[in-house]
Structure formats: C-alpha cells, structure tokens
Amino acid sequence: MRFIRDAVITILVLVLAIVIIGYLDMRGGGLSAEASPGPVERAVAGRLARLSIPEGARTLQNPLNDESAWQEAADHYAEHCAVCHGSDGQGHTEIGEHMYPKVPDFTSPDIRQMTDGDLFYVIQNGVRWTGMPAWRSEHDQADSWRLVAFIRHLQSGT
C-alpha cells in the first residue's frame, strides 16, 4: 500500500513540475504564434498532433493510388490547400509562415513517414489546436484520397 501511495505522490510531483516548467516557459513569450515555442510546448503539441490520429486510421490504404488520382486533385489543391501549404507543399506562404504550429512541409521526413491512412484522416478530420480544419463535410472520401495522392506526388519532387 505504501508503494502505491509513494507512486501516486511521485506522479503528482512530476506532473506539477511539468506544469510549472510549462507555465514559466510560456510566461516569458505568452502564447503568441509569432514567438518560437519552448521545448515543453513543442513536445506537448507534437504529441497531441500524433495522438489525434487513431491507430485504425494508420492502416488504411489509398484506393485511388494511380497516376490520374493526383492529377485530378491538382486544381482542388491549388484552390483550397495551397493558400496555407504552398503550391510546392512546403508551407512557405504568408499564412503558413505565421501559424503555430507551423504548417507542415509535405516533403519533410516527418510527413513522408506518415501512412496514407494518417494523411487521409488528417484531411478528413483536421487536427485540434492547429490551423488544420476538418474537411469531411466539404470533401467526399474520394476527394481526400486524391489529395493524399497529390501529397505523395509533391514528395516525389516532380
């Protein structure tokens, strides 16, 4: 019984320490999207983004993974996505550069390692506490899968 009590106290002290460090980290710069976040905020934000994708979504395969799929998505991407993500998918836009978390670079190793199911889920459902909205009510599943194919095309560098 003493072990459980000591374990609970240790966990509470660690959580309190993390909260205090996070508070002190943010207090200096506030929560402005222009200020670079500290390590605690980056770690928490990154973990929350990863947790936003359920395990079951990771295994989904793109049913529209042919050459025409990305081509059909090009105009859609240009009209709806490029304003934040840029025409090259690297996020170097007026909006993308001024967001936190920053708009992801689709050609980066972090995004390349995401599965097609991960990308599809993010397009359909968005990511809380970021600028990425859910598009499920605006895009049908085929549109979102085409966008996944387009992102993969951007990653190919062609």
N, C-alpha and C positions, 0 to 999 in steps of 0.2 A: 504494500500500500504506500509505503514511503517513497518507493521508486516512482510510482505514478504521480504522486504529488510533486516530487522534485522535477520530473519530466515536464509536467504542466507549467510549473513555475519557470523553468528554463525556456520553454517555448514562448511564454508570455513576455519574458525579459527580452528575448531575441526580436519578437515582433515589435515591442515598444522601441527597442534600439533602432530598428529599421525605419519605423515611423518618424522618430526624432531625426535621424540622419536624412531621411527624405524631406522632412519639413525644412531643416536647415539648408539643405541643398537647393530647394525651390525658393526659400525666403529671399535669398540674395537677388535672384533674377525674376522672381514671380513665375507666372505661367505663360508668359508671352511666347507666341510662336516664333518670334524673331530671335530670341535668346537660345543658345545651344543648351540642350538639356544636360543635366548632370548624369553620372553613371547609374545612380539608383533609378532615376526616372527612365533612362534608356532601357535598363534591364526590365523594369516593370512593363513598360509599353511594348517592348518586343515580345515578352512572354504573353501578354494579353492578346496581341495580334495572332500569335501561334495558337493560342487556346481558342480563338474564335472559329477555327476550322475543326469540325468533329472528325474523329477517326474514320468513320464510314465514308466521308467525302473523299478522303485521300486515295481510295482505291478506284474511284470512278475513271473510266476510260473515255476518251473523246470519240464519239461515234461518227464524227464528221472530220476525220483526220486525213483529208485528201487535199490535193493541190488547189482545188477550187474553193475549199472552205475559207481559207484565209483571204482569198481574192474577193469573195462575197462580203467579207467583213471590213474591207479596207475603207469604203465610204462611210460605213457606220462608225468605225473607229475615228475617222477624221472629223466627223460631225459631233460626236458625243464624248470621246475619250481624250483626244489629242490636246484639248484645252488645258488639261491637268498633266497628262502623261507625256505630251510632246509627240510630234509626228514620228520620231525615231524611238519612242518608248522609254527614253532616258529621264523624263521628268524635268527637263530644263526649260520650264515655261514660267511666265510671270506668276501664275497661280501655284504651280508645283513647287517652285523655289521658296515660297513663303508659307508653306504649311508645316505643321508638326503633328505627327511625324511627317517627314518629307515624303513626297510621292515616290514610290519605289521605282528604281531603274529596272525595267523589264529585262535588260541584258546582263544584269548583275548575277553573280553566282548564287546569291540568296534566292532570287526569283527562279533561276534556272533549275534549282534543286526542288522547287515545288512541283507537285504532280499536276497533271491536267485536272484532276478532281479538285485539288486545292484551289487552282485558279478559277475553275467553274464556280465553286462555292463562294469565293470572294466576290465574283461578278454578280452572282445571283443574290447574295445576302449582305454584301458590304462588310465593313469592319467597324465595330463601335469604337468611339474615341479617336477616330481618324476622319479624314475628309471623304473616305470611300463610301458612297451610298449603296443601298441595296437596289438592284435593277430588276428583281424578279417580276414586279408588276408592270414594268416597261418593256422588258425583253422576254421573248419565249426562250425555252431551253436551247433551241437550235441557234438562235442569235448568240447566246452566251458561249456555246461550243465553238461557233465560228470565231468569236473573239479570242478564245483560247488558242485556236489555230493561228490567228493573226499574231498573237504574242509570241508563239513559238517561231513564227516566220521572222519577226523582228530579231529574235535571238540568233537566228541563222546568219544575220548580217547581210542578207541580200535585199 
